[in-house]
Amino acid sequence: MSYIEVEKVVKEFKVLHRDKGLKSALKSLFHRRYATVRAVDGISFTIERGEFVGYIGPNGAGKSTTIKMLAGILVPTSGTITVSGLVPYLHRRENAKRIGVVFGQRSSLEWDLPMEDTFDLFQKIYRIDEEVYRRNVRFYIELFEMEGFLKRPVRQLSLGEKMRAEIAVALLHDPEVLYLDEPTIGLDVVAKNKIRQFIKQINAEKKITVILTTHDMDDIEQICRRIMMIDRGRLLYDGSLENFKHPWLRSPRTLWYDHEEMQSYQGVEEHVA
């Protein structure tokens, strides 16, 4: 049995449909119409423990929705998901103890607390054993080079420092898997390179399973061996970086491809969900 198993998963959302104009806006107050949007459309994949997987695709492809289902935040419309034998949304508390999650555009840190107090807060939240807590704090302070900003409030940290802090607290309780949703977004080149190397080292030393979503192909090329590409909710490619050919890579830093060209590419069919 694989560590993560996703089988024919679909996630649909109901979205309020409203025509343009004041008359339509007033009408919608009394007679609402909804459209069903399929964010994830029957994807299937497995991930072994300790793997490092890049999960890529354009905006609105379904990447973040997948991560939220894996984390137990969202419930699939149909299909099955198991993470280490647990169904995430049915076993939220137990699943939360085994995972770390970092959303690049959202913070889990307390704005006015310095990082040394934030560590203490997360120890209480996850009920981390004192010996494990002290060992991990020392390890991540050294790994993420955090000595210089431990006493500063989070609101005074740079974007790069905040992201290092986000990843450190996500790992403080020794999770088995780390979900990273756009962790390098908005960072400069130097900060991005540091974050990439930190993540790569964590995967190598701690054997933590990592799923990384990103738009930046430098993230993928530097730290991922396996890539899964999703578009319009469908898994189009699942394979090695070496076999990820150039017809849909038009820029060295950003993902670009033609949807029909991608589907017709030889060899993709065997990876389509």
N, C-alpha and C positions, 0 to 999 in steps of 0.2 A: 504494500500500500504506500502510495506517495505521500509526502508530507502535506502538500496542498493538492486537492482534487476539485476541479470545476467541471461540471457535466451539464451541457446544454442549458446554460443559464440565460434567462431573459429577464430584463428589468424594464418595466414600462411606467411612465408617469402620465398623469392627467394634467393637461395644461389648459387654462382658460382661453377660449377663443372669442375674440371680440373684433368686430369690423371697425374701420376708421370712422371718425365723426362723433360729435356730441350726442346725436340721437341714438347711435349704437351704444355709446357708453352708458347712457341713461337706461336703455333697454336691458343692458346686461346686468343691471342691479336687480332686476326682477326675474329675468329669464336667462340663466347662464348656460352657455354651451361649452363643452370641453372637447379637446382633441387628445387622442392618445399618442404619446411619443415613445418610441422604443429606443431607449438609450443603449441597451445591450441586447444583442440579437442572437441568442443561441450559441454562445461561445463555450468551448471546452478546452481544457489544458490540464497538465499535471506539472508540479514542481517538486523536486527532491530537496531534502533537508541540506542546507549549506549552499544551495545554488545562488547565483547572482544573475538576475534576469532584468533586462531592459524592456519596459512596456511602453511602446511609442505609438504616436498617431497625432493627427491634427486636433485643434480645438473642437470639442463636442463629439469626439470619437467614442467616448465611453470609458476612458481610462480611470478618471476619478470615481466614477460610479462603480467600476469593478473593485477598486481599492476599498471603497466604503462598504461594499458587500462582504469582502474578505474580512474586514475589521468588525463586522457585525452591526455597523451603523445603519445600513439599509437591508431590507428583506427582499430577496429575489422574487419576481413575479412567478417564475417557474424555473425548474432545474434544481440542481443540488450543488452545494459547496461544503467541503470539509477542510478544516485546518488542524492537522495533528489529531485527526479522528473526531473533532468537534464540529458541530454546525454552528457557525459564528453567531447568528442572530438568536439561536435558541440557548446558547451558553455564553452570553455576553460577558459575565463577570469572570468566568474561568478563561475564556478566550482573551480577555483584556490583560490577564496576567502573563500571557505567553507572547504578546505582540507589542511592538513599538510602532507608533505612527507619527509621521511628520508631514504636515501640509505646508508647502512653501509659501502660500499666501495667507495662512492663518497661524496664529501663535497660541501655544499652550502655556506660555510664560506669564507670570504676574508682572504687570507693567512697572510697578514701583518697587518691587523687591530686588535686592542684589542677588546674584547667582548663588552665593553661599547659603542664603536663606531659602532660595528656590529649591536647592538640593534637599534641604531639610523638609520642605513642604512635600516634595514628591516621595520622600522616604515614608512619610505618614500616609500619603494617599495609597501607595502600593504595599504598605506594611513590610518594608524591606528589613531583613535581619541586620542588626547593627554591624556585624563583621563584614557581611556582603556589601552593605552600604558604604562603609569607610573604604573598603578595597576598591570599589567601583568609582567612587568620587576621586580617589587618588589617580586611578588609571585614566579616567577621561579628562581630568584637569591637565594631566601631562600630555596625553594624546592630542587633545584639541587646543593645546597651548592657551589655556584659560587663566593662567595665574594673573595676568595683567588686568583683567576686568571682573574678577570675582566679587569685588566690593562695590561695583557700580550698579545702579538700578538698570533694569532691562531697557527702559526708555532711552538711556544714554548710550546704548551699544550700537555699533555699526551693523549693517545688514549681515556681513560675514560673521561677526561675533555672535549675533542673535541666532544664526543658523547653526553654528557650532554648539551653542547652548541648547537649542531645540533638540538636536540629535543626541546630545549627552543625556538630557533628562529622559528622552525616549528609550535610552538603553540602560538606564540606571538600575532597573529591576531584573536585568539579565533575560530579556525576551528571546524567544527562539526565532522570531521572524521580525524583520523591519520593513515597513512600507514607507517609501519615500515618494511623495507626490510633488514634483517640481522643486526639489530642494535647492537648486542653484539659480532659480529665477530671480532676476534683478541684481545678481552679484557681478562684480567686476572679474576680470580674467584671473587675477591672482587669487581672489577668494574662491572662485570656482575650482581652480586647480587644487587648492588646499582641501576643500570639502570632498572632492573626488578621491584624493589620496587617503583621507581619513576613512571614508566609507569602504574603500578597497581593503585597507588594513584591518578594519573591524571584521569584515567578512572572512579574511584569511586567518586572523588570530582567534576570533571567537566562534567561528563556524556558524555565524548567524545567517539565516536565509534572508536575502534582500531582493525586494521588487522595487525597481526604480522607474517612475514615469517621468518623461522629459520631452521637450521639443528640441533640445540642444544635442546635435549629433556628436559633439565633442564628448559629452557625458558618456554616450554609448560606446564610442570608439576607444575611449581610454580605460573603461572599467568593466564593460560587459562582454561576456562571451556568447550569451544567448539573447536573442531578441524575439519579442512578440509584437507584431504590428496589428493594430486595430483601427478600423475606420467604419463610420456609420453603424457602430455597434457590433461589427463582425470581425472575427479574427482572420486576417488575411495571410499572415506569415508567422511561423514559429520555427526558428532554427538558429544556426550559428551566425555570428557576425561575418565570418568569411564568405558565407553563401548569400549574404545580403548585397545583391548586385546594384549597379549604378543607374539603371534606367529611371528610378524614382528618387535618386539622390542628386539634386541639382545645386546644392550649396554645401560647403564643408561644415557649416555650423548649424543649419536649420533643415528640418525634414520637409522635402517637397517631392511629390510624386503624382502621377496621373492614375486615377482610380481604375479605369478600364485597362490601361497598360499594365498596372500592377497585377490585376486578376488574370491577365492573359500570359504573364511571364511563366516560362517553362519551369516546372518544379514546384510552383506555389500550391498547386492543387492538392498535393499530398499533405499540406499543412493547414488547409482551410478547415475550420471547425464545422 
